[in-house]
Structure formats: structure tokens, C-alpha cells
Amino acid sequence: MKNSEITVAEYLLIRLKEIGLNHLFGVPGDFVLGFFNQVLKSELKYVGTCNELNAAYAADGYARIRGIGAFSSTFGVGELSAINGVAGSFAERVPVVVITGSPATIQFRTRPLLHHTLGDYQIPLKMYEKITVATTQLSSGDTAPAEIDRVLSACLSHQQPVYISLPSDVVLMKCKRPGPFLFPTHPVSDVDALGEAIREALEMLDKAQNPVVIGGVELIRFRLQKEFAGLLAKTGFPYATMMLGKTILSEHHKQFIGLYEGDRSRDYVRNRVGSADCILQLGELMTDFNTGGFTTNLDDSKTISANIGFVKIRHHYYENVHLHDFILGLTEKLTHREPASLDIRCASEYCVHRHTEPYLPDALKPLTIKRFFDRMSHFIENNSIVIAETGVSLFSAAEMLMPEGATFIGQTFYGSIGYTIGATLGASMAARERRTVLFVGDGSFQVTCQDLSTMIRNNLKPVIFLINNDGYTIERVVTDHTYNDIQPWHYHKLVEVFGGGPGIDVRTEGELEEALAKAVMAEELVFIEIHTGRFDCPDSLRSAGRSMAKINQIS
């Protein structure tokens, strides 16, 4: 018979396992060591990172694949090093559990000038309150279980980070063994508001001759892909995604017309959305990168916008209407349209990829960004995880047609450079059976490169393409000065320094072919350094640079 009491640390670890975690990222520090000792005895595997910021990024990447992520570090110096990573998760609605090993409860009361503290021991918690949906400082075995359950439920319900401060003396305090975790259910919509919203939306959609749907990131975060696919199957409507919603469904779907990013879109997609007489926008965030620098200019009189807790139709707002209920309500009542009547040109018919257009390398020709990503459209396999760093990588990879089953990850809203090294660690750990492919620039890589060694240490096998364009190209397209220059590294040699597999230097199309042949055969991490020109970038990034210069009044 199991003991009816366990420690607070055991309770927390059981709950983390129950909600979907197999790994906990972190960096040790004396206030958290007692908790880490309990982690090593648990069913969760501890994954040590080189710094706390990368631990937060790793938890974010892990959560985008598994639906929940977590990291732990020490009080003050550790948790504040990680705070930028958590801010990104908050902005992009990624559920991450932050666990801080903090001083003993008596020290919170007496406030001695301990190392890593700020005099006022509550400052870190107050800072985290701004970028989480729930926080708690555990204080006893009696109250800890309810507090743990409360914040974990909030994390799953809102799909945003939460913060748990675990004092060193509370770690081994006794508490009751948990019963089954009560996973949060969909919020209940206001019946009258839901009904009115559906009726008004149906009136617009039934009259529309040329409707189009935009599927957004909230459908991914709140796992509404099945409901979204059901609506598309029922109606036959064409759909596009923006960058944040990329790979919500297969990009080979017969109704998927491509990536919509305002004036930066391909001609067909821009014209198809621009000419629509009704736009059904589901779960999207209208950020500047997402909207092509706010160039979508969707006509309010033709647009139905539904987000996770409200619906806006024309100039009417319907509060307390859940996106899940709205989609199902529309699906039930809408009728099917024949594809021939809807001007659907499937993206898989006109985007460069292995099934539409052969790639013929010119062995001696220097690589360009366009040719490189054309080649990648043929290289990336089904079910891959594709991660693209902010800058040339993100704007180029977003325009690729992803293969069947692929998941695309890019920090399209928050855009913190260096995010993808940690995210690649997390995503690769979350799904070892899938191939992870990372595209990262040299400037971003220099910010967080250390955890390449953590991937090697854990026998992860991503293919990493480092785009060496000699500095911060994303800033150069805004304005080019010496502050965009960085020290050149021999990046591909770092793999050897970190004790890993092949690092390959590539400058021509022929050398790329040789490198890809090695990558296909490799059973370890492969690092390929690609050399391109300083200003070699897609037109969409140049357009973004002009937008950023205008917004920030940079001359």
C-alpha cells in the first residue's frame, strides 16, 4: 500500500508527468539543488543546459511539440537570466512551467542579505507576474497541492507560462498524495452571444460568392486543428495561413492556397484574399511580421474575426464566445461549396518543392539564399520539425511549402534572436523520432551557441544550417552601420570543439550537394555552414526592413 503522504517536490513532479512532461530543463544553483535531487529520483529526465536563457527557450520548443514544457533554475540570478525566454512564451502563447528554487521560507520573512537576492525577496516573483498567467510561492505542505494544481491548470487553460517559487525547506515537506489531475475543459460560451455571432456570420458567409478562411496560431495552441479541418471539409472553402499559423494543417491540403502576409504575399494569394467578399479569420494575431508590416488592410465590413474568447463581425463584438464553440456552430450550419466555384489554386501546384519543380545544381556556382531554400524544399522530409531563426532564415523558410506532417516553428511575434538554438534542443528532445532541421543566422547563433553542446551530449540528431552572411542582415535591411558587424567565426569547427559530429563548410551548389548526402546518411548531429552575401535575403525581409525603419523613424 502506498504511503498516503509524499513530499511537495514529489507532488509537483507527479503532476508535471501527468500533464505531459518527460523532461525538465535547467541549470543548477544552490537554492534549487534539493529539488533537483528529487527530480533525479523521479520519472522525469533532467536535461542540463549551458545557461538559463537557453533552458527557457528549450522548454518553449519542447512545449510547441508536446503541449507543455518546463524548466527550473535558482533564485534571482538564474530565473532572471531566463526571463526573456519566458516573455517570448507569454507573447506567443506557449505553455511553460517555470520552477524557481528559492531560499527557505524563514529567509523570506527575515530577509538576510543572502547571495543571489535583492534585499526584497519578492522582486523576482513580481517581475514574473507580468509575463505569466499565474504565480505562486509555495509555503507549506498543507497548501502546496492546491496551489500547484491551480497554476498548472491556468497554464493549460490559457496556454501561457506560469511561475512556481519552491523554497528550499518546502521541497521535502509532507503533503497528501494527489488524485487524478483535473484537466481544464473548454470555457463555456455565453449561449445568447454565441447564437447571435453564428447567425450574423452565417448571413455573411451564405451570401458570399468568393469567401476565404485564414487559419491562425490560436488553433494550434489550443489544439483546434481537428475542428478547423472539419469546417474546411464541410464547406470546401479555400484557406490561407499567416506566418504564426504555418503548418496548422498539411500544406498539401487541397484547399490550402498559401501563406498570406499582406503586400508581401505571392500574387495569387494577395489577390485571392484581397478580392474575397467574406474573410473568416480564426484564431490569428495581427502582428507586424504576420501582416506584412500591417499591410493586410482587411475590410471590416467583409471580415469575421474569431479569437479564443470573443468574435468581432463588422463592428460588432461578441464577448465570452469560445473559438471552439464558434467553429463547431458554423460547421454544423454551413453548406458545402464545389471547389470549381471558389477559385482555389492549391499551393502545392505553384510552390517550389520536390513534386513540382526539379532542382539541378550548378556545381561551381556560389550559393544564394534563393537557390539554397529552393534546394531545401526538396531536402526536407515528411514529418520533419523545421525551425527558423528570426531574420533571413525565418522569412525564407516561411515561404517554403512544408512536406506532409511537418511542424514549423519560428518566433514570429516576439522575435528574440538566439531563440532557435534552445528551441531546437527542446523540440528534438520532445520528439526524438522526428528529424529536426534548423535554419539559423550567424549573428543569432553567437547569442546562444553553447547549447549546441547539450544537443551533442544528449545524442540528438538535428541537421543545422548556419547561414553565414557576415553579421546582422535583419538589421542591415533597416539601416546598415558598423554596429551590425560581428566577429567572424569558423562556425562549422565548433562541432568538433563541443565534441560532436560532422561540421561542413559550404560555399557552392556542388559543395551543398556533398554536404546533404552526408546529412542523409548521418546518425548524429550534422552542422552545415552556408556562406552567402551580406545583403542576400528574400524580398519579404527587405520589405520588413523598410517597415521597421518607418515605424522607428530611422533614417
Backbone torsions as a table, in degrees:
resi	resn	phi	psi	omega
1	MET	NA	131.1	-179.4
2	LYS	-70.3	144.5	174.7
3	ASN	-60.9	137.6	-177.7
4	SER	-73.8	-13.0	179.7
5	GLU	-117.7	143.2	174.5
6	ILE	-135.0	177.0	177.9
7	THR	-83.2	161.2	177.3
8	VAL	-60.3	-40.1	178.0
9	ALA	-61.4	-43.5	178.3
10	GLU	-62.1	-41.5	179.0
11	TYR	-58.8	-48.6	-178.6
12	LEU	-61.9	-42.5	-178.0
13	LEU	-68.7	-36.8	175.3
14	ILE	-62.1	-44.2	180.0
15	ARG	-64.2	-42.5	179.6
16	LEU	-61.0	-41.7	177.1
17	LYS	-63.8	-40.4	-176.1
18	GLU	-65.6	-33.1	-177.7
19	ILE	-89.8	2.3	169.9
20	GLY	124.4	2.8	-178.4
21	LEU	-87.8	138.9	167.9
22	ASN	-116.0	-14.0	-175.4
23	HIS	-135.6	148.3	174.8
24	LEU	-127.4	121.1	178.7
25	PHE	-88.0	153.9	179.0
26	GLY	177.4	174.9	175.5
27	VAL	-134.8	131.1	-177.3
28	PRO	-72.7	155.6	173.6
29	GLY	-165.8	155.3	-166.1
30	ASP	-59.4	-34.3	-178.6
31	PHE	-69.7	-19.9	-176.3
32	VAL	-105.3	-3.5	-173.4
33	LEU	-65.0	-36.4	178.0
34	GLY	-60.9	-40.8	177.1
35	PHE	-67.5	-42.8	179.6
36	PHE	-60.4	-34.8	177.0
37	ASN	-61.3	-34.6	177.6
38	GLN	-75.3	-33.6	176.4
39	VAL	-59.6	-42.3	-178.0
40	LEU	-64.3	-21.5	178.5
41	LYS	-92.2	-4.2	-172.0
42	SER	-97.2	-177.1	177.0
43	GLU	-80.9	-9.9	177.9
44	LEU	-84.8	142.3	175.8
45	LYS	-93.9	129.0	176.1
46	TYR	-81.6	131.2	177.5
47	VAL	-120.6	105.9	-179.3
48	GLY	-78.3	132.5	176.8
49	THR	-108.1	169.3	-176.1
50	CYS	-77.6	-23.1	175.5
51	ASN	-154.6	166.0	-174.0
52	GLU	-71.7	-32.5	178.1
53	LEU	-60.5	-44.7	178.6
54	ASN	-68.3	-28.8	174.6
55	ALA	-62.4	-41.7	178.3
56	ALA	-66.8	-43.3	176.9
57	TYR	-62.0	-40.2	179.8
58	ALA	-64.5	-42.2	178.1
59	ALA	-62.5	-36.4	177.7
60	ASP	-65.0	-49.3	179.2
61	GLY	-62.2	-39.0	177.4
62	TYR	-61.6	-44.1	-177.4
63	ALA	-66.5	-32.8	-179.9
64	ARG	-68.1	-20.6	177.5
65	ILE	-97.1	-44.3	-173.8
66	ARG	-98.2	-13.4	179.7
67	GLY	95.9	-5.8	176.6
68	ILE	-162.3	144.0	176.5
69	GLY	-141.4	163.5	-179.6
70	ALA	-155.4	149.6	170.7
71	PHE	-144.3	162.8	-178.2
72	SER	-141.0	143.7	178.5
73	SER	-153.1	-178.9	-176.5
74	THR	-88.1	164.3	-175.8
75	PHE	-60.8	144.4	171.5
76	GLY	71.3	-95.1	-172.5
77	VAL	-60.7	-36.2	-179.3
78	GLY	-76.6	-53.3	-175.7
79	GLU	-67.1	-32.1	179.3
80	LEU	-76.3	-26.4	172.2
81	SER	-65.6	-28.2	-176.7
82	ALA	-89.3	-7.7	-165.7
83	ILE	-64.6	-32.3	178.9
84	ASN	-65.4	-37.4	177.5
85	GLY	-64.4	-38.2	179.4
86	VAL	-70.8	-35.0	177.0
87	ALA	-60.1	-40.1	177.2
88	GLY	-63.5	-40.4	177.4
89	SER	-64.4	-37.4	178.7
90	PHE	-65.6	-45.4	-177.9
91	ALA	-64.1	-38.7	-173.1
92	GLU	-100.8	11.7	175.7
93	ARG	57.1	64.4	177.4
94	VAL	-120.5	125.4	-175.1
95	PRO	-80.2	105.2	-178.8
96	VAL	-125.5	134.3	177.0
97	VAL	-99.9	120.4	178.4
98	VAL	-99.6	122.1	-180.0
99	ILE	-119.2	115.6	-179.2
100	THR	-105.5	124.4	170.9
101	GLY	-78.2	114.5	-172.3
102	SER	-117.0	168.7	178.8
103	PRO	-59.7	164.5	-179.2
104	ALA	-62.5	156.1	-175.3
105	THR	-58.8	-35.2	-179.5
106	ILE	-64.8	-31.1	-179.9
107	GLN	-73.2	-28.3	172.8
108	PHE	-65.3	-29.5	-179.9
109	ARG	-82.5	-41.6	-174.8
110	THR	-92.0	-20.3	175.8
111	ARG	52.9	53.7	171.7
112	PRO	-65.6	158.8	-178.4
113	LEU	-83.2	69.3	178.2
114	LEU	-73.2	154.3	172.0
115	HIS	-57.4	151.4	178.4
116	HIS	71.1	-0.5	-177.4
117	THR	-103.9	170.9	-173.9
118	LEU	-120.9	19.0	-175.1
119	GLY	85.9	-63.8	172.8
120	ASP	-88.3	108.1	-174.7
121	TYR	-70.4	-11.8	-177.4
122	GLN	-88.9	-5.9	-176.1
123	ILE	-58.2	-48.5	-180.0
124	PRO	-58.3	-43.1	179.4
125	LEU	-62.1	-42.0	179.8
126	LYS	-64.0	-34.7	177.3
127	MET	-67.4	-43.0	-179.5
128	TYR	-69.8	-24.2	176.9
129	GLU	-58.6	-27.5	-177.2
130	LYS	-77.6	-19.2	-174.8
131	ILE	-127.6	24.7	175.0
132	THR	-138.2	163.9	178.2
133	VAL	-97.8	-9.3	176.9
134	ALA	-160.7	142.8	176.7
135	THR	-134.7	156.3	173.7
136	THR	-155.1	146.2	169.2
137	GLN	-115.2	108.0	-176.5
138	LEU	-66.6	139.9	-173.9
139	SER	-129.3	-16.8	-179.3
140	SER	-163.1	162.6	176.0
141	GLY	-67.8	-23.6	-179.6
142	ASP	-72.7	-39.8	-173.9
143	THR	-100.0	-17.0	-174.4
144	ALA	-59.1	-46.0	-177.5
145	PRO	-56.2	-46.3	-178.9
146	ALA	-65.4	-38.1	179.5
147	GLU	-67.9	-42.0	177.6
148	ILE	-60.7	-47.4	180.0
149	ASP	-63.1	-37.7	-179.3
150	ARG	-62.8	-49.4	-175.1
151	VAL	-73.1	-35.3	177.8
152	LEU	-66.3	-37.6	176.7
153	SER	-64.0	-41.0	178.2
154	ALA	-63.9	-39.2	178.7
155	CYS	-58.9	-46.9	-178.5
156	LEU	-73.6	-36.7	-177.5
157	SER	-68.2	-42.6	-175.9
158	HIS	-97.1	-10.9	-176.8
159	GLN	54.7	48.8	177.3
160	GLN	-144.7	164.5	-174.5
161	PRO	-66.2	155.8	171.5
162	VAL	-133.2	162.4	-172.6
163	TYR	-129.0	128.6	177.1
164	ILE	-123.5	118.9	172.9
165	SER	-94.3	119.7	-175.6
166	LEU	-114.9	95.9	-179.9
167	PRO	-60.4	148.7	-172.8
168	SER	-62.2	-29.9	179.6
169	ASP	-83.7	-16.2	179.4
170	VAL	-81.1	-22.0	-175.9
171	VAL	-50.2	-45.5	-174.8
172	LEU	-104.2	9.1	173.9
173	MET	-64.9	148.7	-177.5
174	LYS	-86.1	145.8	175.7
175	CYS	-149.4	173.4	-179.3
176	LYS	-73.1	145.1	175.8
177	ARG	-65.8	139.3	-175.1
178	PRO	-74.9	148.6	165.8
179	GLY	-86.0	-170.6	179.1
180	PRO	-60.1	140.8	179.0
181	PHE	-72.1	134.8	179.0
182	LEU	-91.1	95.2	179.9
183	PHE	-65.1	140.7	-179.9
184	PRO	-66.4	144.2	176.8
185	THR	-98.3	169.4	176.4
186	HIS	-60.0	136.8	174.2
187	PRO	-58.2	149.3	-179.7
188	VAL	-83.7	124.0	178.0
189	SER	-72.8	151.5	170.1
190	ASP	-67.0	117.7	-171.7
191	VAL	-59.3	-44.7	-177.8
192	ASP	-67.8	-44.0	179.7
193	ALA	-64.4	-40.7	178.2
194	LEU	-61.8	-46.6	-179.4
195	GLY	-60.7	-44.1	179.9
196	GLU	-65.8	-40.9	-180.0
197	ALA	-62.9	-42.8	179.6
198	ILE	-65.9	-42.1	-179.7
199	ARG	-63.1	-43.8	-179.6
200	GLU	-67.9	-40.7	178.4
201	ALA	-64.1	-42.0	179.4
202	LEU	-61.9	-39.3	179.8
203	GLU	-60.4	-42.4	179.3
204	MET	-69.9	-44.9	-175.5
205	LEU	-69.9	-36.7	179.8
206	ASP	-66.9	-32.3	-179.8
207	LYS	-80.4	-23.2	-172.8
208	ALA	-67.4	134.7	174.8
209	GLN	-93.8	-22.0	-172.2
210	ASN	-137.0	55.3	-176.2
211	PRO	-73.7	159.6	173.3
212	VAL	-147.3	149.7	-179.5
213	VAL	-114.2	140.5	171.9
214	ILE	-115.3	117.2	179.8
215	GLY	-94.0	125.9	-171.0
216	GLY	-111.5	179.1	-170.9
217	VAL	-64.8	-31.0	-179.4
218	GLU	-64.9	-25.9	175.0
219	LEU	-65.4	-33.0	176.9
220	ILE	-74.5	-50.2	-174.5
221	ARG	-62.6	-37.6	-176.9
222	PHE	-99.9	16.2	173.2
223	ARG	53.9	51.2	179.2
224	LEU	-106.9	21.2	-179.7
225	GLN	-62.4	-39.3	-178.5
226	LYS	-64.3	-43.8	179.0
227	GLU	-65.0	-39.3	178.4
228	PHE	-64.2	-44.3	178.0
229	ALA	-62.1	-35.9	178.5
230	GLY	-65.0	-40.8	177.9
231	LEU	-64.0	-42.0	179.4
232	LEU	-64.8	-41.9	-179.9
233	ALA	-64.5	-39.0	-178.2
234	LYS	-69.1	-39.5	-171.7
235	THR	-94.6	-31.8	-172.4
236	GLY	79.2	4.8	-177.0
237	PHE	-63.6	144.9	171.0
238	PRO	-74.2	153.6	178.2
239	TYR	-140.7	151.8	174.0
240	ALA	-124.0	165.9	169.3
241	THR	-126.3	160.9	167.9
242	MET	-97.8	-179.2	-174.0
243	MET	-61.2	-40.9	-178.7
244	LEU	-65.5	-29.3	-177.6
245	GLY	-97.7	10.5	-175.8
246	LYS	-59.4	137.2	-177.1
247	THR	65.2	27.8	173.0
248	ILE	-57.8	-39.6	171.0
249	LEU	-131.8	176.1	177.7
250	SER	-57.5	134.1	178.1
251	GLU	-79.1	3.1	171.4
252	HIS	-100.4	8.1	176.2
253	HIS	-58.0	137.0	-174.2
254	LYS	-65.6	-13.5	179.0
255	GLN	-107.1	2.4	-179.0
256	PHE	-83.9	119.5	-176.0
257	ILE	-98.2	-12.5	175.2
258	GLY	133.2	-171.8	-177.9
259	LEU	-85.7	127.1	177.8
260	TYR	-106.9	122.1	178.5
261	GLU	-143.1	51.4	177.0
262	GLY	60.7	-134.5	-177.7
263	ASP	-66.5	-14.3	179.8
264	ARG	-87.6	-0.3	-177.4
265	SER	-72.2	160.2	167.8
266	ARG	-60.9	153.1	-172.1
267	ASP	-54.3	-47.0	-176.4
268	TYR	-61.8	-45.7	-176.9
269	VAL	-65.9	-45.4	179.1
270	ARG	-58.9	-45.3	-179.0
271	ASN	-70.0	-36.6	-178.6
272	ARG	-66.9	-43.3	177.9
273	VAL	-71.4	-40.6	-178.8
274	GLY	-64.2	-29.9	-178.6
275	SER	-93.8	-1.7	-178.7
276	ALA	-64.2	139.8	176.2
277	ASP	-93.8	-2.5	170.7
278	CYS	-156.8	126.9	-179.8
279	ILE	-115.6	119.5	177.4
280	LEU	-101.7	107.3	-175.3
281	GLN	-106.4	117.5	-172.6
282	LEU	-117.5	110.4	170.6
283	GLY	72.9	27.9	-178.2
284	GLU	-103.1	152.1	174.7
285	LEU	-108.4	125.3	-172.3
286	MET	-89.1	65.8	178.8
287	THR	-80.6	168.8	-176.5
288	ASP	-66.2	-45.6	177.9
289	PHE	-63.9	-38.1	-177.9
290	ASN	-65.2	-34.2	-172.4
291	THR	-104.0	16.9	-179.4
292	GLY	63.5	43.2	-178.1
293	GLY	71.6	39.9	179.6
294	PHE	59.8	40.9	179.9
295	THR	-107.9	12.8	179.4
296	THR	-70.0	-41.3	175.0
297	ASN	50.2	46.3	-180.0
298	LEU	-69.4	134.8	-178.5
299	ASP	-73.5	117.2	-178.8
300	ASP	-56.3	-33.1	-176.4
301	SER	-71.2	-12.5	-179.4
302	LYS	-115.6	3.9	-169.1
303	THR	-114.4	132.9	170.9
304	ILE	-110.7	116.1	-178.5
305	SER	-114.8	118.8	178.8
306	ALA	-118.9	126.0	174.9
307	ASN	-119.0	-173.5	-164.9
308	ILE	-63.6	-26.6	-178.1
309	GLY	-128.6	4.5	-178.6
310	PHE	-156.8	163.6	176.4
311	VAL	-129.1	135.6	175.8
312	LYS	-118.8	123.7	177.6
313	ILE	-127.4	121.6	-171.6
314	ARG	53.6	-113.4	179.3
315	HIS	-114.4	19.2	-179.8
316	HIS	-102.1	133.7	176.9
317	TYR	-109.1	131.7	175.1
318	TYR	-115.7	106.0	-179.1
319	GLU	-82.6	158.9	177.2
320	ASN	57.4	39.4	172.9
321	VAL	-114.5	115.0	-176.3
322	HIS	-80.6	139.7	-177.9
323	LEU	-56.8	-39.4	178.7
324	HIS	-58.1	-48.5	-178.1
325	ASP	-68.2	-37.8	-179.0
326	PHE	-64.6	-43.6	179.5
327	ILE	-63.8	-46.5	-179.4
328	LEU	-64.1	-38.1	179.3
329	GLY	-64.5	-42.1	177.4
330	LEU	-66.3	-42.5	-177.9
331	THR	-59.8	-39.6	-178.5
332	GLU	-64.0	-35.4	-169.3
333	LYS	-103.2	-20.9	-179.0
334	LEU	-75.2	154.3	179.0
335	THR	-106.3	162.8	-176.6
336	HIS	-80.4	141.0	173.5
337	ARG	-112.2	146.1	176.7
338	GLU	-76.7	136.0	-177.4
339	PRO	-54.2	-36.1	-177.3
340	ALA	-61.4	-22.1	-177.3
341	SER	-91.4	-0.7	-169.3
342	LEU	-117.5	6.9	178.0
343	ASP	51.8	59.0	179.6
344	ILE	-100.4	116.4	171.2
345	ARG	-112.3	105.0	-173.6
346	CYS	-62.9	136.1	-178.2
347	ALA	-58.5	-31.8	-178.2
348	SER	-69.8	-8.6	178.1
349	GLU	-87.4	-23.0	-174.0
350	TYR	-126.6	-10.1	176.7
351	CYS	-84.2	145.2	178.8
352	VAL	-68.8	122.4	172.0
353	HIS	-164.2	-179.7	-167.6
354	ARG	-61.8	-22.5	-175.8
355	HIS	-95.1	-9.7	-174.5
356	THR	-112.6	-32.1	-169.4
357	GLU	-147.7	120.7	179.9
358	PRO	-68.5	151.2	175.2
359	TYR	-110.7	120.4	-178.4
360	LEU	-116.7	104.0	-176.0
361	PRO	-69.6	143.6	170.0
362	ASP	-102.7	103.3	-164.7
363	ALA	-53.0	-38.3	-173.9
364	LEU	-94.6	-3.6	-175.0
365	LYS	-78.6	130.6	176.6
366	PRO	-59.6	144.6	-179.4
367	LEU	-70.6	144.2	168.9
368	THR	-120.1	163.0	179.3
369	ILE	-60.1	-45.2	-178.8
370	LYS	-61.2	-47.3	-178.9
371	ARG	-66.2	-36.5	179.0
372	PHE	-62.5	-47.6	-177.8
373	PHE	-74.9	-26.3	169.5
374	ASP	-60.6	-41.9	178.9
375	ARG	-66.6	-37.3	179.6
376	MET	-64.8	-29.9	177.4
377	SER	-62.1	-22.7	177.3
378	HIS	-96.3	-19.3	-173.6
379	PHE	-88.0	-40.7	-173.3
380	ILE	-67.0	133.2	-174.0
381	GLU	-93.1	164.6	173.4
382	ASN	-56.4	146.8	175.4
383	ASN	68.0	13.7	177.1
384	SER	-72.7	158.6	167.2
385	ILE	-104.3	119.0	-177.0
386	VAL	-110.5	122.7	-176.3
387	ILE	-120.9	131.1	-176.3
388	ALA	-129.5	128.3	-179.5
389	GLU	-76.1	150.8	176.8
390	THR	-54.9	133.1	-179.8
391	GLY	120.4	-145.1	-179.3
392	VAL	-53.6	-43.3	-176.8
393	SER	-61.4	-49.2	-176.6
394	LEU	-64.9	-48.2	-175.6
395	PHE	-70.6	-26.4	177.1
396	SER	-81.2	-48.4	-176.6
397	ALA	-66.2	-33.1	-179.4
398	ALA	-61.6	-28.7	-177.5
399	GLU	-86.1	-5.7	175.7
400	MET	-75.5	148.3	170.7
401	LEU	-83.9	119.9	-176.5
402	MET	-80.7	145.0	179.4
403	PRO	-71.2	171.6	179.9
404	GLU	-54.7	135.2	174.5
405	GLY	76.4	2.1	-177.3
406	ALA	-74.6	148.5	172.7
407	THR	-115.9	128.4	-179.1
408	PHE	-105.7	130.7	178.8
409	ILE	-125.5	124.9	173.3
410	GLY	-153.4	140.2	-179.1
411	GLN	-85.8	75.1	-168.2
412	THR	-74.8	-23.9	-179.8
413	PHE	-94.2	-60.4	-174.1
414	TYR	-72.8	-42.4	169.9
415	GLY	64.8	42.2	178.9
416	SER	-83.3	118.1	-177.4
417	ILE	-67.8	141.5	-175.4
418	GLY	96.3	-8.7	-177.8
419	TYR	-56.4	-37.5	-164.9
420	THR	-76.3	-20.5	176.9
421	ILE	-64.7	-51.2	176.2
422	GLY	-64.0	-40.7	-179.3
423	ALA	-63.2	-36.6	177.3
424	THR	-66.1	-40.7	174.0
425	LEU	-57.7	-48.8	-177.4
426	GLY	-65.8	-46.1	-178.8
427	ALA	-65.7	-40.1	179.3
428	SER	-65.9	-36.5	177.9
429	MET	-70.2	-34.2	-178.4
430	ALA	-70.9	-27.8	-176.0
431	ALA	-143.9	75.6	-177.8
432	ARG	-62.1	-26.5	-176.1
433	GLU	-76.8	-10.4	-179.7
434	ARG	-105.5	148.1	176.5
435	ARG	-82.0	125.8	175.6
436	THR	-100.4	131.5	178.5
437	VAL	-119.9	123.4	-178.4
438	LEU	-112.7	134.7	169.6
439	PHE	-114.7	119.1	-175.4
440	VAL	-140.1	143.1	177.9
441	GLY	-85.6	163.2	-177.1
442	ASP	-65.8	-39.3	179.5
443	GLY	-65.3	-45.2	178.2
444	SER	-63.7	-40.8	-178.2
445	PHE	-60.6	-37.3	-178.9
446	GLN	-65.2	-21.1	-178.6
447	VAL	-72.5	-38.8	-168.7
448	THR	-135.8	23.9	-168.1
449	CYS	-64.3	-20.0	-171.8
450	GLN	-56.1	-33.7	-173.4
451	ASP	-82.0	7.3	160.1
452	LEU	-57.0	-37.2	179.6
453	SER	-66.9	-31.1	178.5
454	THR	-69.7	-36.6	174.6
455	MET	-61.4	-44.0	179.3
456	ILE	-63.9	-44.7	-178.8
457	ARG	-58.8	-34.3	-177.4
458	ASN	-97.3	14.5	175.6
459	ASN	57.5	36.1	175.4
460	LEU	-82.0	155.8	-168.8
461	LYS	-129.0	45.0	177.2
462	PRO	-70.7	158.5	167.0
463	VAL	-102.7	120.6	-175.4
464	ILE	-111.8	122.0	175.7
465	PHE	-105.9	111.1	176.0
466	LEU	-94.6	120.9	180.0
467	ILE	-92.2	104.8	-177.6
468	ASN	-92.0	97.5	176.9
469	ASN	-116.1	25.2	169.2
470	ASP	62.8	50.7	172.5
471	GLY	125.2	-163.0	-174.0
472	TYR	-88.7	85.7	-179.1
473	THR	-65.6	-35.2	180.0
474	ILE	-62.2	-29.8	175.6
475	GLU	-84.9	-31.9	179.1
476	ARG	-61.6	-34.8	-179.9
477	VAL	-74.8	-11.0	172.2
478	VAL	-86.8	-56.0	173.9
479	THR	-162.3	138.4	-171.7
480	ASP	-108.7	113.4	175.6
481	HIS	-141.5	176.9	-172.9
482	THR	-64.5	-19.2	178.5
483	TYR	-69.8	-8.4	175.5
484	ASN	-91.6	0.2	178.1
485	ASP	-86.6	147.3	176.0
486	ILE	-133.6	162.8	176.8
487	GLN	-68.6	124.3	178.3
488	PRO	-67.7	133.9	174.2
489	TRP	-112.5	159.4	166.6
490	HIS	-90.6	80.8	-167.7
491	TYR	-59.0	-42.3	-175.2
492	HIS	-65.3	-18.7	179.6
493	LYS	-80.5	-13.4	-179.8
494	LEU	-65.5	-27.6	179.5
495	VAL	-60.6	-41.7	177.1
496	GLU	-66.2	-41.4	178.6
497	VAL	-58.2	-40.9	-178.2
498	PHE	-83.4	1.2	175.0
499	GLY	84.2	28.7	-174.7
500	GLY	-113.6	-158.7	-172.7
501	GLY	-84.5	-150.9	-170.2
502	PRO	-69.6	135.6	169.4
503	GLY	-117.1	126.4	-169.1
504	ILE	-125.4	134.5	179.2
505	ASP	-100.3	127.1	-173.5
506	VAL	-130.2	129.3	177.9
507	ARG	-127.2	-19.5	-176.7
508	THR	-124.7	166.5	178.2
509	GLU	-64.8	-34.6	177.3
510	GLY	-66.7	-42.1	178.3
511	GLU	-65.4	-33.9	176.5
512	LEU	-63.0	-42.2	179.1
513	GLU	-59.8	-42.1	179.2
514	GLU	-64.6	-41.0	-179.8
515	ALA	-65.7	-41.9	-179.4
516	LEU	-66.3	-35.5	177.0
517	ALA	-61.9	-39.6	177.3
518	LYS	-68.6	-38.6	-179.1
519	ALA	-64.1	-40.0	-179.5
520	VAL	-62.3	-36.1	-176.1
521	MET	-87.0	-17.0	-171.4
522	ALA	-71.5	146.6	173.7
523	GLU	-115.3	34.9	-179.9
524	GLU	-155.0	175.4	177.1
525	LEU	-59.3	136.0	176.6
526	VAL	-122.1	130.9	-176.9
527	PHE	-120.3	118.1	-176.1
528	ILE	-120.6	116.5	179.6
529	GLU	-91.7	120.5	-177.4
530	ILE	-106.2	127.9	179.3
531	HIS	-101.1	126.7	175.5
532	THR	-136.9	173.9	179.5
533	GLY	-73.5	158.8	-178.1
534	ARG	-56.1	-40.9	-174.8
535	PHE	-107.7	17.7	178.5
536	ASP	-81.8	104.3	-176.6
537	CYS	-156.0	162.1	-179.8
538	PRO	-69.3	155.5	179.2
539	ASP	-59.2	-31.7	-179.5
540	SER	-63.3	-34.5	177.6
541	LEU	-73.3	-37.9	175.7
542	ARG	-60.9	-41.4	177.5
543	SER	-63.0	-41.4	177.2
544	ALA	-62.3	-38.3	177.8
545	GLY	-62.0	-42.5	178.0
546	ARG	-63.8	-38.8	179.1
547	SER	-64.8	-44.2	-179.3
548	MET	-65.3	-38.6	177.9
549	ALA	-62.6	-40.6	-179.7
550	LYS	-68.2	-46.6	-178.6
551	ILE	-59.8	-40.2	-175.3
552	ASN	-95.1	6.1	177.0
553	GLN	53.7	48.9	-179.1
554	ILE	-98.7	129.6	179.0
555	SER	-114.9	NA	NA
